Amino acid sequence: RNIANILISHPAKIWTSKKTGIMEQKQEMHISKPQATTYGIKILLPNVAKYDALSAPTSCCCFHCGFDCSEYTLCISDYKCGLCVHKEYCSFLDCKREHRSYTSCNASCKCCDCSTDEVIFVWAVQQCAQLWCCGGGGECGCKPTVCQCGQKCSFLDFRCDVCCGEFAPFGVACCGYFCTSDPREGGPTAGQGQVVVAP
């Protein structure tokens, strides 16, 4: 009777009872679990060009505007300040591999996630593609960052950096003619060159 109660209360395991001396084989009960197939989703978001790539910049201290002719089919809005990050982009007539789909949308979001070495409080990212030549996406979240913003609309590029860092260095200029030293001649002044991978 005691053995029957033990087997009913613990159906996943069977062991040897010390009281009765009855030997039973110890084993795990096999439980079938559903399997899910993933496709290794990876989200890549474009960034504004390096400062060196700007043509005919007009500058006032940490505010800059110029021309970026590298990708005229791309529009980007990128804002960072304190603990807030917000970025989005759209692209048209762009047949890159990530846009070669009639319709698709990949997204990932996390909140108070401690599953990795990096603690993520709030983070969301997504990317969509339509008609094999158009796409868009963005990210938003909460993480420590500097105060800077950048916008690209086809050929036009506008950016500012409160700290006058590499993203938008200090300068005074009009249509490419600088009253101060040209930051583009002082070595590499990389902007946001890396891509964003979904957490």
Disulfide bonds with the S-S distance in Angstrom:
none
